[in-house]
Amino acid sequence: MSASGARISTESVPKIGEEIRFDLLDDDGERLATGLARVVWVDVARGMGIAFLALGIDGVLIATLGVQADTSKLAPPPLPGTVGGPPPLPGEHILSAADDDVDLDETAPQIEPLAVRRTGMIIGIDLGTTNTCASYVEDGRAKIIPGRTGSNTIPSMITFDPDGSFHVGQRAADRQILYPLRTVYGSKRLVGRTYRAEIAADLQEHFAYPLAEAEGQRFGARIDDAVISMDMIASRILEEVASTAEAHLGVPVEAAVITVPAYFSEVQREAVRRAAAEAKIVVHRIVNEPTAAAVAYGHKQTKKARVAVWDFGGGTFDFSVVDLSEGQLEVLATGGDNFVGGSDFDDLIASHLLVEFQRAEGLELDPDPQQIARLREVAEVAKRALSVQTEYVAELAEFTREPTRTLRVEVTRKRFDEITANLVLRTVHIAREVMSAAKLTPKDIDDVLLVGGSTRVPAVQNAVASLFERRPSKRINPDEAVALGAALLADEIGSANAPTLLDILPMSVGYGTARLLFVPIVMRNSRLPITREVTVDADLLGSVSMPLFQGESGDVSRNEYLCSVMVEDRELQDGGRVTFRLSFDEHCVMAVDARDARTNRAVVTRLDRTRGLDDILSDLGKAEAGERPATAKPSADFAVEPDPWKLPTSPLGKVLGKLFKLLGR
């Protein structure tokens, strides 16, 4: 770097004249300074040059450089060896200078824009709650990559042995009954989410292993005396997928397009990016699952169509409306629930089997972890069987030992439908709300695409047919559609034929203020990319702390905490105001910068997640109501939504709660 410019890493290709924020790191990765710069030249193949505008330490501006760079003298140097990197995580700024003496092995890119094509193999990965599926393209056709046992999916599970070793995928699934408290499943539901004790208590009934707080206020699984973060679980699963793909393809897998539920928050998407980085996978794009399925559905289709994607998987439900035209996919609206999925069907069936067994045998039974795992396993078998037949007899030999009893319960499809009716109704409610938000009716939809294994349940298919007054499409495999679409997107990266994806923000992003009120800045269903501003007061010392949340509740405590945007600048003392600018690019990656509202001078921001969320909420609850309110752009209408639907606590869930209390977890 020099006084007139420098080469640094970015997660997307900037434009000449665009201002970017950066961190200056030492050899140990410690942050030396934070600054603002203007892009003065860009070459996709070689990198870019910048001119410094401002430099600060610990949020205090120490220099305003304002170098007027002569761009004609800043031609790209020969083969500069540009280095990419993931966008900074909240509280973890990771942006490295790409000088010629940088160790490229240590600063290998993890996220690259669609315009940059690497030479190695790129695959599509459907990172699922219960199963993960990968795909690649050969001779223009997307194909599923089989798992180690030959199946088309890999169980999203990991089992930890007492000696510290672990098993991923099918090997973990095979050990689940033997080690129910050591086998982690369903981690995708909690990846990246901010841990809160009361939320963990409510969610515990969905998990047979104890939930706990991991580093960085994240959710994790307690295994013995250690807490394994859900982010790390996702990383191990992605490692297994890449390793399996390499064994099948015979070539290294360097990069991927990874899919997530459309209703994933910003911190959850960042967690998936971080997990991929840990697994040494370059992420070209995080794509919403319904969007990827629409790509598979409309690949090489020239006819325009408006498609509703009913994505009902093992752990999540998403509903999106997508307009398809030649070379373009435009998402009109989306919504979902990350706690409605096939595993919830399994829990309700397992609870039914337990109740019926106790009634038939006249027993009062609190099942142990092994019995719970066996109940869940046979419940899943029953669910699959009742999707193709009208009755099924669930049987578990020697389910109890003292006295020795075999569980044998007949379940009819009619009874199955009654047990799970609320789950199906929840998905219909979401679909109606999404279409209403987009001012659409079922008659505006040309076709309905079923995605996810749970759409094989006849009651789900009947509910979809009833809502849209037509039978849904079955032209693609619901288990494979998302992975196939991701592979098609991966294959077309950098080509002239790559489809244009016009996506939207799935949930509103805003900040918390007095009385725990949520003030939206960027509204749900906003077209990406998008930039919005909000102006807030600095305190007497020139400091601002603005906690950001994502969700649709008017109560910030019910939304997902993202981070706190921090500014400390002495020039803001005595009545200063700061204008924050929130930007989301086409990948739904968030960036924040700030300016002095009076002088338009750039000020240094810091994204922080070190302070406890409970302390932040406590301060918001105590804030004085008479403070001057912030002015947000736009001041769009924001309706406080009702409490989310709460699934009924099953007998099995109550048993889990009692079990972990006895274990002292």
N, C-alpha and C positions, 0 to 999 in steps of 0.2 A: 504494500500500500504506500501511498505518497500523499502529499498535501493536496494534490489535485484529484485524486481518485483512488479506488480500491476495487478489488474483486471479492465479492462475498457470495454466500449461498442463499438461495430463496426456494420456496416451495412451488412457485409458479413463475411464468415468464412475465416480467414487468414491461411497462411501456416507457419509452424515452420521455423524460420529464416527470415521471411518477416519483413520488416521495415514499421512501421505505424506512422502517425502523429496524435497527440492528443492535446486536450485543457484541462487544469486543471481549474475547476470551483469552486467557493465558494458556500455556502449554498443559496445565492441569485441569483445564475446563472451568476455572474460576472466572467469574465475570469481572472484568476490569472497568468497563464503562458501557453505557447505553447511549445510542445516538440516533440522529435522523440524517438521511442522505437523499440526494436526488440522482436518479438514474440518467447517465449521460450517453451510454451506448449499450446496445443489446445485440448479441449474436447467439442464436439458439444453440449452435454447435460448439461455441467457444466460451460463452459466458456473458459478463456484462461489466461495465465500469460505473462507478458512482463518484459523486462529489459530496463531501461532508457538509452538512448544514449546522448540526448541533451535536454536542457531546456532553454527557452527564454521568455522575457517579452517585449511586444510591438514591436516584430520583432527584438529585439537585443538579441543575444545569450549571456546568463549569465553563463552557465555551460555546460561543456562537460563531462558527467558522465562516459560513456563507461564502465559500469559495466560488468564484465565477469561472467555471471550468470552460476551457476552449475545447469543445467536443471534436473539432477537426483534428486536434493533436492527440486525441484519446482513441486511436484506432485499436481494435482488439489485438493483443499480443499474440504471437504464434503459439498455438496449442496451449492455452492457459490452464487446462486441466480443471475445469469447473467442478465444484463439489456441491451437490444438493443436500437437502436435509429436511427432516420433518418440521412443520410449523411449530413454534414454541408451545409447549403445554402450559396451562395455567400454573404459574409459579416455577416453571422450568424452562428458561430461555435457552434454546439450543440453536445457535446460529453462529457458524464458524467462518472466519476469514479464510479464503481459498488462495493463499499465496503459494508460490511454486514449491516452497519447502514444507508444505503441510503433508503429513502422512495420510495418503489417500485411503489406506486400509482402515485407519481409525476414524475417518470422517466420511465413509462411504455413504452415498445418498440413500435415503429411505423412502422419500416421496418425490415423485417427479411428475410434471404436468403431462397431459395427454399428447402434447406436441412433441415430446422427446421420446424417441424409441430406442430402447436398449437392444443390444445384439442377441442376448440370451433368450431362453424360453420364458414366455409370459403365460400364466394360466389364470383362470377364473376360479374364485373360491367362494362358495356359499357357506359362510361361517354360521352354522345352525345351533340352536339351543340344545337339541337332542342328538342331531347328526350333522356332520359336515360333509360337503360334497365338492369335488374339484373337477374341472373340465379344461380341455384344450382344443385347439382347432387344427385339423389336418385336412389338407386339400379342400379348404373352404367349408368344412363341416365340423361343427362342434361335437366333441365326444367326451363321455364321462371317463374319468380316471378311476379305475377300480381300487378298492382298499386292499390291504394285505391278505384278507381272507377271500377276496373275489367279489365282495358285495360292492354296490355302487356308492355307499356312504360309509363314513367313519364315525363311530359313536363319539360325541363330544364329551368325553369323560376322562378322568385321570385318577389313578389309585396310587396312594403313597404307602410304601412298605415301611415297617418299623425301622429298618436300617437306613432310611432316607432315599432309597431308590424309588422310582415311580414307573408306572405303566400307563400308556395313553391309547385311546381308541378301543378296539375290540378287546385287547388284553385287559383294559380297565373294566369294560362291561362284564367280562367273564369273572371278575373278582368282586363285583358289586355286592352280591349276596354274602360272600365270605367276609368282606371288609366294608360294611355299609357306612361306618363312621369315618372311613379313610378314603372313600370314593366320592369325588366331587363331580357333580353333574349340574346342568342348568346354569352354569356360571355366566353365560351370555346375558341372562336377565339382569345381572347385577354388575357387569363389567363397567368400570369407570364411574359408577354412581357414588355419590357422597354418603358415607356411613352416618346413620343416626340410630341410636339405640331403640327408640320407639318404633322406627320403621323396620328395623331388624326383627323386633319382637312380632310385628304383624306378619312379616314375610316368612318367619321361621317354619310355619306349617307347610311351606312348599318344598322344604329341604330336609333330608334325613341326616345331614351333617350339621354341626353347629356353625352359625354365622358369627363373624367377629369383625373387629375393625383392623384393617391392614394399614400399612404406612401411607401417609398422605390423605388420611380421612377417607379411604376407599373401603369397599366391602371386601371381605375375605372369608376363607374357610379355616376354622381352627382344626388343626391336625396335631394331636398330642399337645405340646406346649408351644407350637409354632402357629402363626397365622399366614396362610398363603393367599396372596391377593388374587382376585378374579382376573385382573389384568395378566398376571403371570400364568394362570391356567389357560387363558386364551392364547398366550404365546406358545405354550407347550403343544397345544392342539394344532396351531398353525405350523409349528416345526414338524409335527407328525405328518400333516398333509403334504408339506413340501418334500419331505423325505420319501413318502409313498409315491408321490408323483415322479420324483427323480428315478426311483427304482423301476417304475413302469415305463417311463419315457427313455431312460438311458442317457439323459442329458441333464445338466444342472438347471434348476429352476431359480431364476434370479429375481423375478418380479411377479406381481399379481394385481388383478382387479378384485377387490374384496367387497362383498355385499353385507349390508346391515339392515335391520328393520327400518322402514321409513320413519317410524316414530322414535328413533334414537336421538338422544340429546347431543349437544356439541361435545360434552365431556365424554360421553360414551363413544362417539366417533373418534375422538382423540385417543381414547384408550385402545381401540382396535389398531389405530396407526402405530401406537407405541408397542403393542404386542407384536405386530408384524416386524417392527424394527428389531425387537429382541430376538425374533426368529430369523433375522437376516434376510427378510423379504422386502424388496422395494415395492412400495404401494403406488401404483399409477393413479388410482382413483378409488375412493370409497363410494359405492353406488347403492342406492336404495333397492331392496329386494324386489318390490313390485316393478320398479323401472327395469331392472335386469330381466325379469320375466317377460315384460312387454317387448324387450329387445328380441328375446328368443321367439316370441309369438310373431312379431312383425318383421323378422329378418328377411330382407330382399322382397318385402311386400310393397307394391307400388300403390295399392288402393288405400285411400284415406279411411281411417276408422277411429272411433272413440271407444276405448276399451276400459272396462272396470276390472281391476286386478284384485281378486279376493285371495289374499295371502294368509293362510291359516296353517301355521307350522306347529312344531312341537312345544314351543314356549311363547310364541308371540302371534298377534294378529295385526295385519296391516290391510288397509283398503285404500287404493289409489285410483284416480281417474286419469287416463293418459290418452292424449291425442297422437295418433300415428299418421305420418305422411312420409313420403319418400325422403329418406335421409334425415328425418327429424322426429324426435319424441318430445312432446311437451306435457309435463305433469301439470294438471289443472288443480288438483286438490288431493290431500292425503290425510290419514288419521290412523290411529291404532291403539293397541293396548299391549304392553310388554308382559302382562301377566294373565293372558288368556291364550291357551294353547293345548295341544294334545296331551301334555303331561298333566294338565288339570283334569282332563277327562279321566286319565289313569287314576289320579288321586280320589276322585269321586267314586269310581267303580271299586277301587280298593277299600274305601270306607264302607261301601254297600256290602261287599263280601265279608268284611269283619263283623258288621252288625248282624248280618244274616247267620253267620257262623255262631256267634254268641247266643243268638235267639234259639237256634236249633239245638245247641248243646247245653243250654242253660248255664253258660259260663260268664263270669265277669273277668275280662282279660285286658290287660295293658300289654300289647305286644312289644317285644324287644326289637332292637334294630334289625336283626336278621329276619324276623317275622315280617316287619314292615317292608323290607326289601323284597321278600318273596311275594307279598301281597301286591306290590307295585308291578312286579314282573308278570304275574298271572293276569293282572288287570289290563296291562297293555296287550297281552295275547287275546284276552276277551274282546277288547275294543276292536282289534283287527279282524277277529272272527265275525263279530256282529256287523261288520261292514259288508259282509258277503253272505251271511246267513241270519236266520231270524232267532236263533237261540244258541246258547253255548253253556257248557258245564265247566265251571272253573274248579280245579282240583289241586290241592296241595297235601301230599302225603305227610303224615306225622307233623301236622302244623303245630300241635302242642305235644309235649312229652309227659307232662304230669297234670292231668291224665293224658294218655296218648290218644289223640284224635286227628282225623283227617278232615280237612276243609273240603267240602263238596257243595257248591252252590250253583244252581241253574240261573242264568241271566237271560232274559228275552230282549230282543231289540226294543220292544215297546218300553220295558222297564229302563233300559239303557237311555232311551230318548227322554224319559221322564227325569232321570237323575241328572242329565247334562243339559236340560232345556235352558237353564239360565245362561249357560256359557254361549249357546247358539244365539239366544236372544240378544246377548251383549254384542256380538259381532254385527247383527242386523242393525242395532241401535247406532253403532259406530258408522256403518255404511250410510245410513240415512243422514246422519249428522254431517258427514263429509260431503255428500252430494248437495245437501242444503246450503253448506258454506260456499260451495261453488255455484249456487243458483242453478242446479241441475236436478232433473228428475230421472227415475229409472228409464223412461221412454227416450231420454237423450243418449242412452248408451247403445252402441251398435253390437257389442259382444262382451261377455263376461268370462274372464280367464280364471280358472281355479289353479291355485298354487299352494303347495305344502301338503304334507301327508294327511292332515286333519280334514282336508276337503274330500277325502274318501268316505267319511262318515255320511250315511244316507240322509240323516237329519240336516246336516249342513247343506248338502246338495239341494234338498227340498226347500230349505229356507231361502237359498239363493234364487232358485227357480220361482218361488212365490213372490219374492221382492221384485224381480225383473220381468216376471210373467213370460219367461222363456227358459229353456234348458241352457246351462252354461257350457262353454266350449271345453272339450277334452282333447284338443288337437296336440297338446304337448304333455309330457309326463310331469305331474305336479311335484314329484320329488326332485326332478332334475332341471326344471325350467330356469330357476334362478342361476344355478351354476353354468348352464349352457349360455345364458345371456351374458353373464360376466366374461366367459371365455371369448364370445364373439366381440365384445367390447375390447378385450385385451388384444385380440388378434388384429384389430383395425386401428390400434394406436399408431399415430403418426402417418397413416395413409390418407390419401385424398378421399377415400370412401367412408371414412369414419363417421358414424352418425352424430348428429348434433343433439345433445341432451339439454333440454330446457327444464331445469328442476326448480323446486320451491323449498322454502324454509318450513320444516314440518311443525315447529312449535314456536310461539312468540318468545322473543328474548327481551328482557328489560331489567330494571333495577328495583331494589327494595327501598322503601322510604318509611316514614313515620307510621306507626300502628300496623306494621307488617304489610303495608299495601304494596302491590306489584304494579309498577308503571311500565308498560310495554314501550320499547323503542323500535324494534323490528317485528312486524306482525306475522303471525302464522299465515302460511300460503303465499308469502311474498315471493315474487319472481327473483331468481338468482341469476347473476350477481346483483347485490344490492348494498347501498350505503345509507345509513341514517345517522342523525346527530341528536345529542341531548346536552343541554347546558346546566351545570350545577354550581353551587357556591363552594368556594374554598373557605377553610376556617381561618382564624386570626393569624395562624402561623403559615398560611399558604399551602395547606395540605387538603387533599380530597381522597376519600375512600368510597368507591361506589360498588356495592356488591351486585353482581349480575346473576340473574336466574333465568331459567327457561321453563315454560309451561303455560297453561291456560287458566290457572286459578288467580283470582284477585288477591289471594293470601300467599305471600312469598314462601311461607313455611311449607306449603304444599307443592311448590315447584322445585325443579332440580337446580341446586346451587352450582354455578359454573366457576366463578372466581371473583375476587375483588380487584377492581382497577384502582391503582394507587398513583397519586401525584403528590410530590413534595417540591415546592418551588417558592423561594423567598419573594419573588416578584409578584406573587399572588396574594401577599399579605394585605390586610385591611380592605376587604370588599372585593377581592378578585373572584372571577368566575372562570370556569374551565368548560370548553366545548369538547365533548368526547365524540369521536366518530367511530361507529361500529360498521364493519364491512364484512360481508360474506361473499366469497368468490363462488364460481360455478360448481366447485367441489363441496360447498357448504363449510369451508374452513373460515373461522372467524379471525379477524384482526381488529385491533383497537389502537387508535392514536388520539392525540389531544392537542388543543391549542388554547392559548390565552384568549378568552372571549373579548377582551378589550382591545388587544393589540394584534390579534391573529398570529402571535408568535408561537412556534411549536414548543411544546413542553414534553418532558420525558414521562412516560407511563411505565408502570410496573404491574404485572399480573400476579396476584398473590393467592395461594391456597393454604398458607401455613396457619392462619388463625382459625380456631374452631368455629364451626357453623353455629353451634348453640350460642356462643358469645356474640356472633354477628346478629342472630335473631333476637337475642336479649337486648342488644343496643337499639335495634330498630323498634322494638316494642316500647322502649323507654323514651324514644325521641320525642321532642316537643312538637305538638301539632301545628304551632303557629309559625314554623320556619317557612321562609320563602320557598315555594315549590320550584322544582326544576321545570324547564320548558323543553319538551321533547318534540322532535320532528320525525314523522307526522304525529299529530295528536288524534290518531284514528280511534274510532269507537272501539271500546274493549268491554266485552260482556263477561262478567264473572260466571264461570261455568259451575254447575252443581258438583257436589262431591262425586269423585269417580265411583263407579259401581264397585262394590266390595263383594268379593266372592264369599259365600257362606263358609264358615269354619267347619271343616269336616271332622268326624270322630277321629280320623287318622291324624289330622292336624293337631287336635287337642292332646292326643297321646304324645306327639312329638314335643309339644310344649312342656308337658309333665315330665317327659323323659330327660330333657336337657336341664330342667330344674333339679332333678335328682342327681344328675351328673355334675352339678355345680358349674355348668357352662354359661 
